[in-house]
Amino acid sequence: MFTLSSLPRIPLADWIDQFVDWLTVSFGGVFNGIASGVESFVDAIVQGLGFVPPVILTVIFAALVWLISKRGIALFTLIGFFIIDYLGYWDAMLQTLALVVTSVLISVIIGIPVGIWGSQKKTVRRIVTPILDLMQTMPAFVYLLPAIFFFNIGVVPGVVASVIFAMPPTIRMTILGIQQVPEDLIEATEAFGSTTSQRLFKVQLPLATKTILAGINQSIMLALSMVVIASMVGAPGLGEEVYRAVTQLQTGTGVETGLAIVIIAIVLDRVTQNIKLKKSRGNA
């Protein structure tokens, strides 16, 4: 009986391995440069934040949150970060923040221009959309394999995997926000003789800011969710503590570290949401 399994098998896995080997050999210097730059940036954040005593830095964080958000969130930040310091996870928290900040910055720097380009060109959008579908549906663990080959183990493959995992919402929401600008406003700008760049930067992007910030918010949450997975390739931080607790069956330590991650997630989520709301009122 004929079955598909009887057909000659396409050596897809071998082709992928050969392609990865070729990239590693041909662009090893580029990957080393990227790794050095990312690692230096993360270390600079950790050392800069670590230079300030935890109590003072917590007060500074709470004050910044108060300025850009609500008093309730600022109070939660104050209490939450004091709890993290009290539990002894302050240094790990700083490393996690550095990893998330770096990942989100790279995602925004790449994602927003790609989203703008996709919103202006239908061909680009048709190419980018299936790639984003693949990035969002591929298991996160798969991203760690090429990252290890290209960047060894440590914080850099964790950042790279987090960027790939967290970037799609920023691109999608940038495209969506610009496309949702009313057509009558676009026609009005064209009637007044505006150029494409003037229409983009003075009309479309300001009106799409709320949606774009919502995408950045989701990217932050996805980057933070990669903390534990990134620890499997040597990325430091709270994820490393969770991974150690799981492998050693230390339930209490796992719960404590999970609580620290939850506090960071709530603070980042609420702050970015309220930045979005304030910006939206400003546009109105």
Buried (B, 14 or more C-beta within 10 A) or exposed (E): EEEEEEEEEEEEEEEEEEEBEEBEEEEEEEBEEBBEEBBEBBEEBBEEBBEEEBEEBBBEBBEEBBEEBBEEBBEBBBEBBBBBBEBEBBBBBBBBBBBBBBBBBBBBEBBBEBBBBBBBEEEBBEEBBEEBEEBBEEEBEEBBBBBBBBBBBBBBBBBBBBBBBBBBBBBBBBBBBBEEBEEEEBEEBEEEEBEEEEBBEEBBBBBBBBBBBBBBBBBBBBBBBBBBBBBBBBBBBBBBBBBBBBEEEBEEBBEBBBBBBEBBBBBBBBBBBBBBBEBBEEEE
